[in-house]
Structures are given as structure tokens and as C-alpha cells.
Amino acid sequence: MFIAMVKGTVTATRKHASMTGARLLIVQPIDPTSGQPNGFPQIAADVLGAAKGMRVLVVSDGRGVQDMLKTDTRCPMRLGIMALIDSPAGGR
């Protein structure tokens, strides 16, 4: 798991059938203490309604994403947004 900032959305003309109802978002992993970017932007599935600029908790386990999407093992997604973060620790 890692904390990330939502940077935008991904437009897909076709998605795998197991991903029905999920939006694809671009997330930038960030350092939890400094808030600075930490690595490359990635694509994650979202069913919680995260918006651009929000901090989120991303799970990097394919099984967790399958459970979130309520689908079987054929789901090709590995990253999924599991929580919306109201404010970081320390109030920053």
C-alpha cells in the first residue's frame, strides 16, 4: 500500500468486462511525511469517487482490487484506491 495524489483520469474506449463500474485514475505516489512525489505516476481503479487533487490510499495487491470490484481472478488491474484521506498525519 502507498499514499498517492490523484492527478487525473484515464479515458478508455474499452475496458475488461471485470472492471465495469470502476473509473481509472492517474495517481502519483507521494512521500507520506513530506508530500513530495515519490516515483512514477500509475493507473489505479476507483469505485469510491476520488477527485483530482485528493490524497488516497492505494493497494498494490491484485486480490484486493478483485475484492473491491467484486470480480473473479481474470481482472487485469493490480492497483486500486481503497481509501480517501481527509488530511495527512500532522495536519499538513
Buried (B, 14 or more C-beta within 10 A) or exposed (E): EBBBBBBEBEEEEEBBEBBEEBBBBBBBBBEBEEEEBBEEEBBBBBBBEBEEEBBBBBBBEBEBBBBBBEBEEEBEBBBBBBBBBEEEEEEE
